[in-house]
Amino acid sequence: MKGSFDLQVRFIDCEIGDIFETQTRSCSVCTAGTFTIDDPYKATYCNECPENLECFGGSKVGPMPGYWMYNLKALTAIKCPYSSACLYWKFLLPKRLIISFRGSLGTNDYMVQGECLYPHQGNLCNQCAPKYAKFGSKSCFDFERNLIIEI
Protein backbone atom coordinates (compact mmCIF):
# COMPACT_ATOMS: atom_id res chain seq x y z
CA MET A 1 0.00 0.00 0.00
CA LYS A 2 1.46 3.29 -1.07
CA GLY A 3 0.79 6.51 0.76
CA SER A 4 2.17 9.95 1.16
CA PHE A 5 2.82 12.15 4.12
CA ASP A 6 4.14 15.62 4.78
CA LEU A 7 7.28 16.04 6.78
CA GLN A 8 8.33 19.44 8.03
CA VAL A 9 11.91 19.86 9.16
CA ARG A 10 13.08 22.92 11.01
CA PHE A 11 16.79 23.44 11.58
CA ILE A 12 17.76 25.51 14.56
CA ASP A 13 21.10 27.24 14.20
CA CYS A 14 22.20 28.36 17.64
CA GLU A 15 25.50 30.23 17.92
CA ILE A 16 28.17 30.50 20.58
CA GLY A 17 26.60 32.88 23.11
CA ASP A 18 23.20 31.16 22.86
CA ILE A 19 21.55 28.51 25.00
CA PHE A 20 19.39 25.93 23.23
CA GLU A 21 16.08 25.72 25.07
CA THR A 22 14.91 22.10 24.75
CA GLN A 23 11.34 22.82 25.86
CA THR A 24 10.70 25.53 23.28
CA ARG A 25 13.20 24.12 20.76
CA SER A 26 14.66 27.59 20.27
CA CYS A 27 17.83 29.53 20.93
CA SER A 28 18.01 32.29 23.50
CA VAL A 29 20.97 34.63 23.76
CA CYS A 30 22.59 35.33 27.13
CA THR A 31 21.60 38.80 28.36
CA ALA A 32 23.87 41.71 29.31
CA GLY A 33 25.90 40.94 32.44
CA THR A 34 26.08 37.26 31.47
CA PHE A 35 27.80 35.18 28.79
CA THR A 36 28.55 31.70 27.52
CA ILE A 37 31.33 30.49 25.25
CA ASP A 38 30.21 26.86 25.44
CA ASP A 39 28.57 24.80 22.72
CA PRO A 40 25.00 26.18 22.66
CA TYR A 41 23.54 22.66 22.53
CA LYS A 42 25.47 21.61 25.65
CA ALA A 43 25.32 24.85 27.67
CA THR A 44 22.55 24.84 30.25
CA TYR A 45 22.90 28.36 31.69
CA CYS A 46 24.54 31.74 31.14
CA ASN A 47 27.52 32.54 33.37
CA GLU A 48 27.76 35.67 35.51
CA CYS A 49 30.35 38.13 34.29
CA PRO A 50 33.76 37.68 36.01
CA GLU A 51 35.34 40.49 38.01
CA ASN A 52 36.96 43.32 35.98
CA LEU A 53 35.41 42.06 32.75
CA GLU A 54 32.40 43.43 30.95
CA CYS A 55 29.77 41.16 29.44
CA PHE A 56 27.30 42.49 26.91
CA GLY A 57 25.45 39.23 26.50
CA GLY A 58 25.97 36.33 24.14
CA SER A 59 29.70 35.59 23.91
CA LYS A 60 30.80 39.22 24.09
CA VAL A 61 33.29 39.47 26.94
CA GLY A 62 36.18 41.90 27.30
CA PRO A 63 38.33 43.64 29.90
CA MET A 64 37.37 46.87 31.61
CA PRO A 65 39.69 49.91 31.28
CA GLY A 66 43.05 49.33 32.95
CA TYR A 67 42.80 45.55 32.50
CA TRP A 68 43.90 43.05 29.88
CA MET A 69 42.72 39.53 29.10
CA TYR A 70 44.78 36.84 27.38
CA ASN A 71 41.86 35.06 25.69
CA LEU A 72 38.30 33.88 26.21
CA LYS A 73 39.38 30.53 27.60
CA ALA A 74 41.26 32.23 30.45
CA LEU A 75 38.38 34.57 31.38
CA THR A 76 40.59 36.41 33.83
CA ALA A 77 41.25 40.14 33.77
CA ILE A 78 44.81 41.09 34.69
CA LYS A 79 45.59 44.59 35.93
CA CYS A 80 47.91 46.38 33.52
CA PRO A 81 51.19 47.74 34.97
CA TYR A 82 50.45 51.10 33.33
CA SER A 83 46.66 51.08 33.52
CA SER A 84 46.21 54.09 31.22
CA ALA A 85 47.73 52.05 28.38
CA CYS A 86 44.99 49.38 28.53
CA LEU A 87 41.94 50.76 26.81
CA TYR A 88 38.41 49.55 27.02
CA TRP A 89 37.91 46.61 24.65
CA LYS A 90 34.85 47.96 22.85
CA PHE A 91 36.59 51.13 21.61
CA LEU A 92 38.66 49.22 19.07
CA LEU A 93 36.15 48.70 16.27
CA PRO A 94 32.80 50.13 17.34
CA LYS A 95 30.77 48.59 14.50
CA ARG A 96 32.37 45.15 14.67
CA LEU A 97 32.74 44.73 18.41
CA ILE A 98 29.17 43.76 18.98
CA ILE A 99 29.49 40.79 16.62
CA SER A 100 29.50 37.52 18.47
CA PHE A 101 31.72 34.56 17.79
CA ARG A 102 30.97 32.55 14.65
CA GLY A 103 32.30 29.04 14.35
CA SER A 104 35.26 28.09 16.48
CA LEU A 105 36.54 30.03 19.47
CA GLY A 106 39.69 30.79 17.52
CA THR A 107 37.89 33.15 15.13
CA ASN A 108 36.80 36.35 16.78
CA ASP A 109 35.49 39.62 15.43
CA TYR A 110 36.74 41.91 18.16
CA MET A 111 39.85 42.34 20.21
CA VAL A 112 39.31 40.06 23.19
CA GLN A 113 42.37 41.37 25.04
CA GLY A 114 41.33 45.00 24.70
CA GLU A 115 43.23 47.65 22.82
CA CYS A 116 46.49 49.27 23.86
CA LEU A 117 46.96 53.03 23.81
CA TYR A 118 49.53 53.75 21.11
CA PRO A 119 52.52 53.40 21.30
CA HIS A 120 51.98 50.68 23.91
CA GLN A 121 51.53 47.14 22.61
CA GLY A 122 51.83 43.45 23.46
CA ASN A 123 50.80 41.48 26.51
CA LEU A 124 49.41 43.75 29.22
CA CYS A 125 50.20 46.69 26.88
CA ASN A 126 53.57 46.62 28.58
CA GLN A 127 55.86 46.92 25.54
CA CYS A 128 56.59 49.88 23.30
CA ALA A 129 56.22 50.15 19.56
CA PRO A 130 59.39 50.54 17.44
CA LYS A 131 61.13 53.91 17.95
CA TYR A 132 59.53 54.23 21.41
CA ALA A 133 61.00 53.32 24.78
CA LYS A 134 60.36 53.45 28.50
CA PHE A 135 62.75 55.52 30.55
CA GLY A 136 62.12 55.89 34.26
CA SER A 137 58.36 55.55 33.84
CA LYS A 138 55.76 53.07 32.76
CA SER A 139 54.71 55.15 29.77
CA CYS A 140 56.28 54.80 26.32
CA PHE A 141 57.78 57.90 24.74
CA ASP A 142 59.25 58.76 21.35
CA PHE A 143 62.97 58.62 22.07
CA GLU A 144 63.93 60.06 18.67
CA ARG A 145 61.99 63.25 19.34
CA ASN A 146 62.75 63.44 23.04
CA LEU A 147 66.40 62.49 23.03
CA ILE A 148 68.43 64.73 25.28
CA ILE A 149 72.18 64.57 24.99
CA GLU A 150 74.26 66.02 27.81
CA ILE A 151 77.78 67.14 26.99
C-alpha positions as a printed NumPy array, in Angstrom:
array([[ 0.   ,  0.   ,  0.   ],
       [ 1.464,  3.292, -1.069],
       [ 0.79 ,  6.507,  0.759],
       [ 2.173,  9.947,  1.162],
       [ 2.819, 12.15 ,  4.115],
       [ 4.14 , 15.624,  4.78 ],
       [ 7.279, 16.042,  6.777],
       [ 8.33 , 19.443,  8.034],
       [11.914, 19.856,  9.158],
       [13.084, 22.917, 11.015],
       [16.791, 23.437, 11.582],
       [17.764, 25.514, 14.559],
       [21.095, 27.235, 14.201],
       [22.197, 28.357, 17.636],
       [25.496, 30.225, 17.918],
       [28.173, 30.501, 20.576],
       [26.601, 32.877, 23.11 ],
       [23.199, 31.16 , 22.861],
       [21.552, 28.512, 24.999],
       [19.39 , 25.932, 23.226],
       [16.079, 25.718, 25.07 ],
       [14.908, 22.105, 24.749],
       [11.337, 22.822, 25.865],
       [10.701, 25.534, 23.283],
       [13.202, 24.125, 20.755],
       [14.656, 27.591, 20.269],
       [17.835, 29.534, 20.927],
       [18.014, 32.288, 23.5  ],
       [20.973, 34.628, 23.756],
       [22.593, 35.334, 27.134],
       [21.599, 38.803, 28.361],
       [23.87 , 41.713, 29.306],
       [25.896, 40.939, 32.441],
       [26.081, 37.258, 31.468],
       [27.796, 35.184, 28.791],
       [28.546, 31.704, 27.515],
       [31.326, 30.487, 25.253],
       [30.209, 26.864, 25.436],
       [28.575, 24.802, 22.718],
       [24.998, 26.178, 22.658],
       [23.538, 22.657, 22.531],
       [25.471, 21.607, 25.655],
       [25.317, 24.851, 27.666],
       [22.548, 24.843, 30.254],
       [22.897, 28.36 , 31.689],
       [24.539, 31.742, 31.142],
       [27.523, 32.543, 33.369],
       [27.757, 35.67 , 35.515],
       [30.35 , 38.133, 34.291],
       [33.759, 37.684, 36.008],
       [35.345, 40.494, 38.011],
       [36.959, 43.324, 35.978],
       [35.414, 42.058, 32.749],
       [32.404, 43.428, 30.95 ],
       [29.773, 41.164, 29.436],
       [27.305, 42.492, 26.909],
       [25.446, 39.227, 26.502],
       [25.974, 36.334, 24.139],
       [29.696, 35.589, 23.907],
       [30.795, 39.223, 24.086],
       [33.287, 39.466, 26.945],
       [36.179, 41.896, 27.297],
       [38.326, 43.643, 29.895],
       [37.365, 46.875, 31.61 ],
       [39.686, 49.908, 31.282],
       [43.051, 49.326, 32.953],
       [42.797, 45.55 , 32.501],
       [43.902, 43.05 , 29.881],
       [42.719, 39.527, 29.099],
       [44.776, 36.841, 27.376],
       [41.858, 35.063, 25.691],
       [38.303, 33.883, 26.21 ],
       [39.376, 30.531, 27.603],
       [41.264, 32.229, 30.445],
       [38.381, 34.573, 31.38 ],
       [40.586, 36.415, 33.835],
       [41.252, 40.135, 33.768],
       [44.808, 41.093, 34.689],
       [45.589, 44.594, 35.929],
       [47.914, 46.385, 33.524],
       [51.191, 47.742, 34.975],
       [50.45 , 51.097, 33.333],
       [46.658, 51.076, 33.52 ],
       [46.209, 54.088, 31.22 ],
       [47.732, 52.051, 28.377],
       [44.994, 49.383, 28.53 ],
       [41.94 , 50.759, 26.812],
       [38.414, 49.546, 27.02 ],
       [37.906, 46.61 , 24.654],
       [34.855, 47.964, 22.846],
       [36.589, 51.133, 21.615],
       [38.656, 49.217, 19.074],
       [36.154, 48.698, 16.272],
       [32.798, 50.131, 17.344],
       [30.765, 48.59 , 14.498],
       [32.372, 45.148, 14.666],
       [32.735, 44.728, 18.414],
       [29.166, 43.763, 18.976],
       [29.491, 40.793, 16.617],
       [29.496, 37.519, 18.471],
       [31.723, 34.558, 17.787],
       [30.966, 32.553, 14.652],
       [32.297, 29.035, 14.346],
       [35.259, 28.094, 16.477],
       [36.545, 30.028, 19.473],
       [39.691, 30.792, 17.518],
       [37.888, 33.15 , 15.133],
       [36.801, 36.352, 16.776],
       [35.486, 39.616, 15.426],
       [36.735, 41.914, 18.165],
       [39.85 , 42.338, 20.213],
       [39.305, 40.058, 23.195],
       [42.371, 41.373, 25.039],
       [41.325, 44.996, 24.704],
       [43.226, 47.647, 22.82 ],
       [46.488, 49.273, 23.855],
       [46.962, 53.035, 23.813],
       [49.528, 53.746, 21.109],
       [52.521, 53.398, 21.299],
       [51.977, 50.679, 23.914],
       [51.534, 47.141, 22.613],
       [51.831, 43.451, 23.456],
       [50.798, 41.477, 26.506],
       [49.407, 43.751, 29.219],
       [50.204, 46.686, 26.875],
       [53.575, 46.62 , 28.577],
       [55.855, 46.919, 25.541],
       [56.593, 49.881, 23.303],
       [56.219, 50.152, 19.556],
       [59.393, 50.541, 17.445],
       [61.127, 53.905, 17.948],
       [59.525, 54.228, 21.41 ],
       [60.998, 53.324, 24.783],
       [60.364, 53.449, 28.504],
       [62.751, 55.522, 30.545],
       [62.124, 55.888, 34.257],
       [58.356, 55.55 , 33.843],
       [55.762, 53.071, 32.763],
       [54.708, 55.148, 29.771],
       [56.277, 54.801, 26.316],
       [57.776, 57.903, 24.743],
       [59.248, 58.757, 21.347],
       [62.971, 58.621, 22.073],
       [63.931, 60.059, 18.667],
       [61.99 , 63.253, 19.345],
       [62.754, 63.441, 23.04 ],
       [66.4  , 62.485, 23.032],
       [68.426, 64.735, 25.28 ],
       [72.176, 64.574, 24.987],
       [74.264, 66.019, 27.806],
       [77.785, 67.141, 26.99 ]])
